[in-house]
């Protein structure tokens, strides 16, 4: 079947296009790089012609509160309208574990708004809630850096490999619409401060990780279980140490 991947040239999107193609599907990467812009609607009607499924793994270029909300609301409205006109039968979106519990975090609030639009649409849907990706660990550490220290809260943390995110999203896309969410996470649960203390050591990074219960993540203090899934989540198999060994420099 024809499956259009919005954000198909990014980290997860490019993996999805490859994996779906290997399984015999016509997977089309749609992004501003390929002439498709969900914010303006440019190229949407053309790329969605004949599509059975649309997977949205796009992300806002800015994580500033107002900008990220504007991105997800505008792009999702445009996308859903174009899907309805094209007769798309399944809309799949990648979101984040814990969004509904922390509407005070700007990025999470934007994802809540995106999910609300999807749920209110007439198009059958599935939403995949994922934990943080291994690929973004260095970026998270950099965002928590203060001088030579990295301030991390001692909350639970259960990151996942990008390959397994793509695998789960692809599997969801070719199945029947869930009309609800599914949660995915990595195989190991850590304390966030301990994870990054071990990770920086493995990276050969001299920065010191300082445990700080008041450290901010996306501008807010975290509670114990904000970043981990509930019971029934689908867990990956790739452990961080094994992933890191095969992805030197990431």
C-alpha positions, 0 to 999 in steps of 0.5 A: 500500500502507499504510505506517506511519511510526513517528516520522512527525511528526519531521524525516525522518518528516514528509518520508517521509509526504509523499513516500509519499503523493505516490506514491499510498501510504497513509502513516500518521504514527505517534508519541505525537502521534498516539496511538501510543507504541512504549515502552508499546505504546499504539495499535500494534495499531490503527495496524498493522492492514492495514499492508504496511510499517513504517518506523521513523525514531523517536528517543530523547527523551534521548541519555544512554547508558542512556536511549537504549539503553532506548528503542531496545530497548523500542520495537523489541521492542514494534514487532516483536511488533506487526508480527508479530501484524499480518502486516507484511511489511517492517520498515525502520529508519533507522540511522547510518553507522559504528555497528558500528565504535564500540560504545563510543559510547553512541548507536551502541551503542543503534543496534547493539542495535536492529539486532540485534533487527531481524536476529533477528526473523522479519520481512523487513527493510532497514536504511538507514545514513545519515550526519549530516543537514545539518539537525543541523549547528548542533546538532553545532556547539553541542554542541562549543562551549567558550566562544567556540570550537568544537572539532572533530576533523580526521576525514572528514565526509560529511553529507546533506540530510534530503530525500535521506534521506527519499527513500532510506528511502522508495525502500527501503521500497517495494522488496523487503526487503534483509535487510541494510543500505544506506549513504547519504551526501551528495555531498561529503566534508570534514574535519569541522573544515574543514566547520564552519569554512566553515559558521560563516562562512556562518552569520555565526557569530562563534565560532572553530573550533579543530582538536582531534584529541581533541575528543569526538563523543557522548562519544568521540574519533573515528577517521578514517573513523567518520562516512563510508560504505564503498565502494558507498554511495548518494550524494545530489546536494544540496551543503551550500552549495546546501541552506543557500542554500535553507534560510536560518536552519537 
